[in-house]
Amino acid sequence: MFYLHSNICHCYNKLKRYKEGLKAAFKAIDQKPNFGRSYQRCAESYVHLEKFTMAAIVLMKGIANNAAIPNQSNGEKSKQL
């Protein structure tokens, strides 16, 4: 089910409905905390809402939960520390 909420977040982001995207991203993160794409999509919503600090916090939380965050530039997953 977490894939569904993550994909819903992606759709909301494409529609520029970022607050609704955040709600879907949080549901996906709650259901599977180590799925990196949910954190990336959540951060994308925050960036479009100009909440850059929150975007950074979300990505750091994803890394702390051992989630592989997709790399936007080439589609590869980020390296874990």
C-alpha positions in Angstrom: 0.0 0.0 0.0 2.9 2.4 0.6 3.7 2.4 -3.2 0.2 3.7 -3.7 0.6 6.6 -1.4 4.0 7.4 -2.8 2.6 7.4 -6.3 -0.3 9.6 -5.2 2.2 12.0 -3.8 4.0 12.1 -7.1 0.7 12.8 -8.9 -0.2 15.6 -6.6 3.3 17.1 -7.1 2.8 17.0 -10.9 -0.5 18.7 -10.4 1.1 21.4 -8.2 -1.0 20.3 -5.2 1.9 20.1 -2.9 0.1 20.2 0.5 -2.0 17.2 -0.6 1.2 15.6 -1.8 2.7 16.0 1.7 -0.2 14.1 3.2 0.2 11.2 0.8 4.0 11.1 1.4 3.6 11.0 5.1 1.2 8.0 4.8 3.7 6.2 2.6 6.6 7.0 5.1 4.5 5.7 8.0 3.8 2.5 6.2 7.3 1.8 5.0 10.0 4.0 6.7 12.9 2.6 4.6 11.4 3.3 1.2 13.5 6.2 -0.1 11.3 7.4 -2.9 8.6 8.6 -0.4 11.2 10.8 1.3 12.3 12.2 -2.0 8.7 13.0 -3.1 8.0 14.5 0.3 11.1 16.7 0.0 10.0 17.8 -3.5 6.7 18.9 -2.1 8.4 21.0 0.6 10.8 22.5 -2.0 7.9 23.7 -4.1 6.3 25.2 -1.0 9.6 27.0 -0.4 10.1 25.1 2.9 13.7 24.2 2.2 14.7 23.4 5.8 11.9 20.9 6.0 12.9 19.3 2.7 16.4 18.9 4.1 15.1 17.4 7.4 12.9 14.9 5.5 15.9 13.7 3.4 18.1 13.4 6.5 15.3 11.4 8.2 15.2 9.1 5.2 19.0 8.5 5.4 18.7 7.9 9.1 16.1 5.2 8.4 18.5 3.6 5.9 16.2 4.5 3.0 18.0 4.7 -0.4 17.0 8.1 -1.7 16.8 8.3 -5.5 19.3 10.6 -7.1 17.4 13.1 -9.3 20.1 13.7 -11.8 20.7 10.1 -13.1 18.1 7.9 -11.4 20.7 6.0 -9.3 20.3 5.5 -5.6 22.4 7.5 -3.2 25.2 5.9 -1.3 24.6 5.1 2.3 27.0 6.4 4.9 
